[in-house]
Amino acid sequence: MSDTIDDFTNFFKKDTQKVEFYPSEIIKDALKLIEGRLKQNSVYVCLDVKEKKSILGYKTEFSQVVLNIINNAIDALKERNIKDKKIWIRVDGKKIEIEDNAGGIPKEIMDKIFEPYFTTKFQSQGTGIGLYMSRVIITQHFNGRLYTYNSKNGAVFVIDLLKSK
């Protein structure tokens, strides 16, 4: 229990300066933080780290982006009543892909999902700023890109930090 409290305390501390860290380690910590939600919703997560490369940035902000994308994937899997719920997270150096098997994002809203206040959820469940803020964090604070496309399984969110130091 005290480990969980420490995890939450460390997670919510505001980063005051950029530090060097491995994205895969932050992803592992984020998964520990939402382990209960993953189990409760019977979501299997496959983390595949092909190559570890460090990046310079704010660990808490990076974690918030990862948690936002994973939580959105859990919501989509639950909403669409997918029986065999899966999320794949692939880390290849400074490129991270988070993919679910919820069927993808409809074409008619694909270009709107990163806009502020755009949400497909009921107002009580979503504000529509999560993906917008995630993109702002990745582009402005990490000199990277955050984009999405549909695979044969579902939505794939790509955090591309190749230009990041």
N, C-alpha and C positions, 0 to 999 in steps of 0.2 A: 504494500500500500504506500509506504513512504517513497519507494522508487517512482511510483506513478505520480505522486505529488511533486517530486523533484523534476520529473519529465515536464509536467505542466508548468511549473515555475520557470524552468529554463526556457521553455518554448515561448512564454509570453514576455520574457525580458526583451526590452527594446535594444536592438543592436546600435551601438554608438559609432562603431568604426568597422570598416571592411576587414575581413579576415580571409585567409586562404582555407578552403575546405573542399572535401570530396562530395559531389552531389549524391553519390550512392549512399554515403553515410547519413546524410540528411533525410534521404528517402526512407532508409531503414528506421530511423527515429520517428518519422511521420507515420509509418505503418504501425509501429508499436503504439503510438498515441491513439490510433483509431482501430486498433485490433478488436475491441469489443463490438464496434459497429460493423466491421467486416464479418465477424462471427455471427452476430445477430441476424444479418441479412444473407448469410451463407454465400459469401463472395470469396472465391479463391483468387489469390494474388500470386502471380509468378514474376519474381524479380530476377532479371538476367543482366548481370554486369559483365560486359565484354571487355571493357577497358576503363581503368580508373585514371582520371585526370583531375587535378585540383583547379579550382576557380577562385577568383577573388571577389568577395561580395558580402552581403548581409545574409547570414545563415537563416535568421528568423523569417525574412521576407521570402527567401527561396522555399523554405518549408511551407509557408502560407500558400504559395503558388501550387506546390505539389498536393497539399491537402485539399485545396479547392478543386483541382482537377479530379482527384480520386473521389472526393465526396460527390461531385457532379456525376461521375460514372456510377457510383453506388445508387444514386437517386434514379438515374436512367434505367439501370438494371431492375430496380424495384418497381418503378412506374410501369415498365413494359412487361412485368411479370416473367422475366427470363428464368427458366428453370435451372440451368447450369451456369450460374453467374461467374464470369471471369474478368480479371483485369491483368493485362501483361504490362510490365514496366521494363523497358530495355534501356540500359545505360551504355553508351558507346563513347567513352571519353567525355566530350562536352556536348553531346547530343543525347537527349532523353526523350523517349517515346512512351506515352501512356495510352494504352488501347483497351477498349472494353468490347464485349460481345452483345451490346444492346441494340444493334441494328443500324447505328449511325445517326447522323444529324440530317433532317430533311433539307433538300436543296434550297427550298424557298427561304429558309432562315440561316443558312450557312454563313452568309456575308454579314449577318446582324449579331451573331453571338458575342462578339467582342465589344459591342456598343454599350455605353453606360445605360443602365436601367432596363436593358432588354432581358426578359426572363420568359421561360416557358412554364414556370411553376406558378402556383397560386400565390398571390401577394403575401399571404401569411407564411409561405415557405421559402420565398426567395426575393432578393432585392434587385437582382440584375446588375450588380456591380462586381461580382466575384471574378468573372473572366476578364472584364474590363481592367480591373485593378491588377490582375495577374499579368496581363499584357504590358501594362504600364511598368510594373516592377521589372519584368524581364527586359524590356526595351530600354528603359531609362536608367536602371540601376545595374544592369548586367551587360549592356551593350549587345543584347541578343535578340532573338526572334521567338515569338510564340504564335503558332498557327495550327490549323487542324485540317484533316481530310478524312474521308470515309474509306475504310478498308472493307474486305468481304465480311468481317466480323462486326464492325461497328465504328465508332469514332476513334480517331487517333489524334492525340494532342502532342505536338512536338515542341520541346524546349530546346532551341538551338543556341548554344553559347560559344560557338566556334570562334567568334571574334572577341569573346571575353578574355581578359588576361588571366 
